[in-house]
Amino acid sequence: MTDNPKILNVELGTKSYPIYIGGGLLSLESAFTKHIHGQQVMIVTNTTVAPLYLDKLRGLLGNFNVESVILPDGEQFKTLETVNKVFDVLLKSKFDRNSTLIALGGGVVGDITGFAAASYLRGVDFLQVPTTLLSQVDSSVGGKTGVNHDLGKNMIGAFYQPKAVIIDVDTLDTLSNREFSAGMAEVIKYGLLGNADFLSMIEANIESIMGREKDFIIDIVFRSCNDKARIVALDEFEKGKRALLNLGHTFGHGIENTLGYGTYLHGEAISIGMVMALKLSMDEGHLTEEDVQRVQSILSKANLPTSIKKNVGSEALINAMSLDKKSIDGEIRLVLLKRLGDSYLTDSYSKENFSKVVDSFCH
């Protein structure tokens, strides 16, 4: 049964697009067909999602010429080599400029599909159909596409907006507990950034949320997407305010890069990164120990890590962080908090405090 979806709009002038949020949307033909303008459709998915939802989506698009490509699953496959697998099928099937790509999967599938759409014939349409909590609340919205390089995460890519984001929360029913928790890191992030009321709501209802009660899931996805859509509308190309969405990400990306992609899920690394940012914010005189413990408790109740359990050297971690896209003239810029719900971007923090925090997490 298809619920009446909630609809948000990402307001970007001629590039504006809707976000549909609800249950049963993989059965709602009109949500897809109104955004497909040619006959050729390419569904890009992975080995985990394909057995679950590929045939269902193909059946919904029976009036189109549909091809599909099934990619290996995992952050370690988010590479130019994998993008070429998409290009191979597009070229062999002679897809033209009126074709549409559909990203059916999590953040890796979405980033690869978006980058392929931005690049193929210098740009074709694509739709985001995110099937993980992390991709539903974060990576599917805002047009960031790209792949990783051995020297840094998401260093090769493009800002390229989808024609629509179609979020069927029923796909979360097949998501593993670990992947669901990883998505909660991004949900909690929105509460820390600029929405203290949202943080309190998450804190008060964490058991129901982790129990995947549908009304709560739709609410946290809607509120997260609403926060992100508002920021993206103000700063599409991350020249200012949008950079705040990277709370914990500079630390987290450094952890992923240093330990190897896949050691921690992206959301797990971001969870640790947010705690590192909170502790630095405390050392900078903004947060209290009680603030930090409160957030650590919420993260722990979401089954997220708050410390690095693997051996990693502080020098290697700092070197990886220096390759972050937000760094300017070699200075590592970080998102820190003045208080819970009030964030800022800076490179004017005590380097002694920074080194102390990094050292305390490394071993």
C-alpha positions in Angstrom: 0.0 0.0 0.0 1.3 3.4 -0.9 1.1 6.2 1.6 0.5 9.8 0.6 4.1 11.0 0.5 5.3 14.1 2.2 6.9 16.4 -0.4 9.8 18.9 0.2 11.3 21.1 -2.5 15.0 22.0 -2.8 14.8 25.5 -4.1 17.5 26.1 -6.6 15.8 28.2 -9.3 15.8 26.3 -12.6 17.5 23.3 -10.9 14.9 23.0 -8.2 13.5 19.5 -7.5 11.2 17.6 -5.2 11.9 15.1 -2.4 9.2 12.5 -1.9 9.1 10.8 1.5 6.8 8.0 2.5 6.0 4.3 2.5 5.4 2.2 -0.6 6.9 4.7 -3.1 8.6 2.0 -5.1 5.0 1.2 -6.2 4.1 4.8 -7.1 4.7 4.9 -10.8 3.9 8.7 -11.2 6.7 9.6 -8.8 9.1 8.3 -11.3 7.5 8.8 -14.7 6.9 12.5 -14.3 10.6 13.0 -14.0 11.7 10.8 -17.0 11.6 12.6 -20.3 13.2 10.1 -22.7 12.7 6.4 -23.4 16.1 5.2 -22.2 16.5 4.4 -18.4 19.5 3.0 -16.7 19.1 1.7 -13.1 22.4 1.6 -11.2 22.3 -0.6 -8.1 24.6 -3.0 -6.2 24.8 -6.7 -5.3 23.0 -6.1 -2.0 20.1 -4.0 -3.2 19.5 -5.6 -6.6 17.9 -8.9 -5.3 15.6 -6.9 -3.1 14.3 -4.0 -5.3 15.6 -4.1 -8.9 12.9 -6.2 -10.4 10.2 -4.2 -8.6 11.5 -0.9 -10.0 12.0 -2.4 -13.5 8.4 -3.6 -13.4 7.3 -0.1 -12.5 9.1 1.3 -15.6 7.7 -1.2 -18.1 6.9 1.4 -20.7 10.6 2.5 -21.0 13.7 0.8 -22.4 15.4 -0.2 -19.2 18.9 -1.4 -18.7 20.7 -2.0 -15.4 24.2 -2.3 -14.0 24.9 -4.0 -10.7 28.0 -2.8 -8.9 29.9 -4.4 -6.1 28.8 -3.2 -2.6 31.1 -1.2 -0.4 32.9 2.2 0.1 36.1 0.6 -1.2 34.4 0.3 -4.7 33.6 4.0 -4.9 36.3 4.6 -7.5 36.8 5.8 -11.1 37.2 2.1 -12.1 33.6 1.5 -10.9 32.2 4.6 -12.6 33.7 3.1 -15.8 31.5 0.0 -15.4 28.5 2.4 -15.7 30.0 4.2 -18.7 30.6 0.8 -20.4 26.9 -0.2 -20.2 25.7 3.3 -21.3 28.0 3.3 -24.3 27.3 -0.3 -25.4 23.6 0.3 -25.1 23.9 3.6 -27.0 22.2 5.8 -24.4 21.6 9.3 -25.7 21.2 12.8 -24.1 17.5 12.2 -23.3 18.3 9.2 -21.1 17.8 9.0 -17.3 19.9 7.3 -14.8 18.3 6.0 -11.5 20.5 5.5 -8.4 18.9 2.6 -6.5 20.9 2.0 -3.3 22.9 3.8 -0.6 25.3 6.7 -0.7 28.0 5.0 -2.7 25.5 4.1 -5.5 24.1 7.6 -5.4 27.5 9.3 -5.6 28.7 7.1 -8.5 25.4 7.4 -10.4 25.3 11.1 -10.0 28.9 11.5 -11.1 28.3 9.3 -14.1 25.2 11.3 -15.0 27.1 14.6 -14.7 29.9 13.3 -16.9 28.1 11.1 -19.6 27.6 13.2 -22.8 28.4 16.2 -20.5 25.3 15.7 -18.5 22.1 13.6 -18.5 19.2 13.4 -16.0 19.2 11.2 -12.9 17.0 10.3 -10.0 18.0 9.4 -6.5 16.2 6.4 -4.9 18.1 6.0 -1.6 17.6 2.8 0.3 19.7 3.4 3.4 19.0 5.8 6.2 22.3 7.6 5.7 21.6 8.2 2.0 18.0 9.2 2.7 18.8 11.9 5.2 22.1 13.1 3.7 23.9 12.0 0.5 20.9 11.8 -1.8 20.0 15.5 -1.3 22.1 18.4 -2.5 23.8 17.2 -5.6 27.2 16.2 -4.3 28.5 13.4 -6.5 31.9 11.8 -6.9 34.4 9.1 -6.0 37.3 8.5 -3.6 41.0 8.5 -4.4 43.7 6.7 -2.5 44.8 10.0 -1.2 41.5 11.4 -0.1 37.7 10.8 0.2 35.4 12.4 -2.4 38.2 14.3 -4.0 37.0 13.7 -7.6 33.4 14.7 -8.4 30.9 17.4 -9.3 28.0 19.3 -7.9 25.1 17.9 -10.1 21.5 18.0 -8.9 19.0 15.1 -9.5 15.6 15.7 -11.0 14.0 14.2 -7.9 14.7 12.2 -4.8 12.3 9.4 -4.1 12.6 8.1 -0.5 10.6 4.9 0.2 11.1 4.4 3.9 9.9 0.8 3.6 13.3 0.0 2.1 14.7 0.5 5.6 12.9 -2.7 6.7 15.7 -4.7 4.9 18.5 -2.6 6.3 20.9 -4.2 8.7 21.0 -2.8 12.3 24.6 -1.7 11.7 23.7 0.3 8.6 20.7 1.8 10.3 22.8 3.0 13.1 25.3 4.5 10.7 22.5 6.6 9.2 21.6 7.8 12.7 24.9 9.6 12.9 23.8 12.0 10.2 20.4 12.4 11.8 22.0 13.3 15.1 24.3 15.7 13.3 21.4 17.9 12.2 20.4 18.3 15.8 23.9 19.3 16.8 24.3 21.8 13.9 21.4 24.2 14.3 18.3 22.4 15.6 18.5 21.8 19.4 14.8 21.0 19.5 15.4 18.2 17.0 18.2 16.8 19.2 15.9 16.8 22.2 13.2 15.0 20.2 15.8 12.3 19.1 17.0 11.9 22.7 13.5 11.5 24.0 12.4 9.0 21.4 15.6 7.1 20.7 14.2 3.7 21.6 11.2 4.1 19.2 13.5 5.4 16.5 15.9 2.5 16.9 12.9 0.2 16.9 12.1 1.6 13.5 8.6 2.8 14.3 7.4 4.1 10.9 5.9 7.4 12.1 9.2 8.3 13.8 11.2 7.2 10.8 9.2 9.4 8.4 9.5 12.3 10.9 13.3 12.1 11.3 13.9 11.7 7.5 11.6 14.6 6.7 13.2 16.9 9.3 16.7 16.0 8.3 16.0 16.5 4.6 14.2 19.8 5.4 17.3 21.1 7.2 19.6 20.0 4.5 17.4 21.3 1.7 17.2 24.7 3.4 21.0 24.9 3.6 21.6 23.7 0.1 19.2 26.3 -1.3 21.3 29.0 0.4 24.7 27.6 -0.6 24.6 25.0 -3.5 28.4 24.9 -4.1 29.5 24.9 -0.4 31.1 28.3 -0.4 29.9 29.1 3.1 27.0 27.9 5.2 26.8 24.4 3.6 30.2 23.6 4.9 28.6 23.4 8.4 27.0 20.1 7.2 30.5 18.6 7.5 30.4 18.5 11.4 32.6 15.5 12.3 33.4 14.8 8.7 37.0 16.1 8.5 37.9 13.9 11.5 35.7 11.1 10.2 37.1 11.1 6.6 40.6 11.1 8.1 39.7 8.0 10.1 38.3 6.3 7.0 41.3 7.2 4.8 43.9 6.1 7.5 42.3 2.8 8.5 41.0 1.9 5.0 37.5 2.4 3.5 35.2 -0.2 5.0 37.0 -0.6 8.4 34.3 1.7 9.7 31.1 2.5 7.9 30.9 6.1 6.9 28.4 7.0 9.6 30.4 5.2 12.3 33.5 7.2 11.4 31.4 10.4 11.4 30.1 9.5 14.9 33.6 9.3 16.2 34.5 12.5 14.3 31.6 14.3 15.9 32.8 13.3 19.4 36.3 14.6 18.5 34.8 17.9 17.3 32.7 18.1 20.5 35.8 17.6 22.7 37.8 20.2 20.8 34.8 22.6 21.2 34.9 21.9 24.9 38.7 22.5 25.1 38.1 25.7 23.2 35.8 26.8 26.0 32.4 26.5 24.3 30.9 23.2 25.5 30.7 21.6 29.0 31.7 18.1 29.9 28.0 17.5 30.5 27.2 18.5 26.8 29.8 16.1 25.5 28.6 13.3 27.7 25.0 13.9 26.7 25.8 13.6 23.0 28.0 10.5 23.6 25.0 8.9 25.4 22.7 9.6 22.4 25.3 8.2 20.0 25.8 5.1 22.2 22.0 4.5 22.4 22.0 4.6 18.6 24.7 1.8 18.7 27.4 4.1 17.3 31.1 4.1 18.3 32.4 7.1 20.2 36.1 6.1 20.1 38.6 4.5 17.7 39.0 0.9 18.5 41.7 0.2 15.9 45.4 1.2 16.0 45.9 4.5 14.2 48.8 7.0 14.6 48.1 10.7 15.3 50.5 11.8 12.6 48.9 9.6 10.0 45.4 10.8 11.0 46.4 14.5 10.9 48.1 14.0 7.5 44.9 12.5 6.1 42.8 15.3 7.5 45.1 17.9 5.8 43.9 16.5 2.5 40.3 17.4 3.3 38.5 19.5 0.6 37.8 22.2 3.2 41.5 22.8 3.9 42.8 26.1 2.6 46.5 26.9 2.3 47.4 23.8 4.3 45.2 24.9 7.2 42.7 22.2 8.4 39.3 23.9 8.8 36.8 22.3 11.2 33.2 22.6 12.1 33.0 23.2 15.9 30.1 24.1 18.2 29.6 27.2 20.3 26.8 25.3 22.0 24.6 22.3 21.1 22.6 23.5 18.1 25.0 26.4 17.2 27.9 25.5 14.9 30.7 27.4 13.1 33.5 26.8 10.6 37.0 27.8 11.6 40.7 27.3 11.3 41.3 29.6 14.3 41.5 27.0 17.0 44.3 26.1 19.4 46.6 23.8 17.6 47.7 22.5 21.0 44.1 21.6 21.8 43.7 20.0 18.4 46.8 17.8 18.8 45.6 16.9 22.4 42.3 15.7 21.1 43.7 13.7 18.2 46.3 12.1 20.5 43.6 11.1 23.0 41.8 9.1 20.3 44.9 7.5 18.7 46.8 4.5 20.0 
